[in-house]
Amino acid sequence: MRSTRIILLIIGLLASISLQAKGIQDTLQITRERAAALAQERYPGKIVRVQTEKQQYRIRVLQADGRVITVLVDGQSGRVKKDGI
């Protein structure tokens, strides 16, 4: 009985997280691929990681000199900026 409640709680939490993630993706006008391309145009290098955060993408770029920088791309406008600036 207790394990059934725990399983139902876990299923409910996972469904909630999934719906929240879908809601974020539905409000973004820029795709992950487009955001990565915009970041790479402005800061050349190899895309290492793309994360979706609220209304923006956080993109890690490995540059030719070996540095990894974080670039933020606005999910609505496509505006690109280096993290920390």
N, C-alpha and C positions, 0 to 999 in steps of 0.2 A: 504494500500500500504506500509506504513512504517512498520507495524507489519510483513508483509510478508518478507521484507528485513531482519528484525531482526531474524526471524525464520530461514531463509536461512543462515544467518551468523552463528547462533548457531549450525546448522546442520553441516556446513563446519568446524567449530572449533572442534566439537566432532569427526568428521571423521578424522581430522588431528591428534588429540590426540590419537585416537585408532590406527592409522597406525604407529605412533611413538612408542607406547607401543608394538605393534606387532613386529616392527623392533628390539627393544631391546631384546625381548624374542627369536627371531630367531637367534641372535648372541650368545646367552648363550649356553654353552655346558653342564652345570650342571643344573639339574631341581631344582625347589623350594624344593621338597621333599628330594632330595639328599643333597642339601645345608643344610637343617635343620638337617638331620641325621649327616652330617659331623660336624656341630657346636655342636650338642649334644654329640657326641663321645669325642670331645676335652674339652668341658665345660658342664658336666652333669647337668641336670635340666629339667624343663618343658619349652617347646617352647611356648612363649607367642605371638610372632608376627614375620612374615616374610615379608620383603619389598624388592622389586626389585629396585635397583638404578644403572643406567648406566650399567656397566659391572659387578656388584656385588650384593650380597644379604646382607641386614642388618637384623640380626636376634636377637630378644630379648629373653633372657633365664632367667627364674626364678630359682635361685639356692636354694639348700636345706636350706641355712642359711637366706633366705628371700630377698637376694640381687637380683636385676635385672641387668644383664650385657648385653652389646651389642656386638655381634660377627659379623665380616665381613667375607663373603665367596666369593672368586673370582669366577665369573661365567664361566670363561674359564678353569682355572687350578684346582679349588676346594680348593685352599689354604685358610686356616682358620687362622684368627687372631682376637684378642680382640680389640675392637675399642679404640683408644687413645694410642695404643702401637706402 
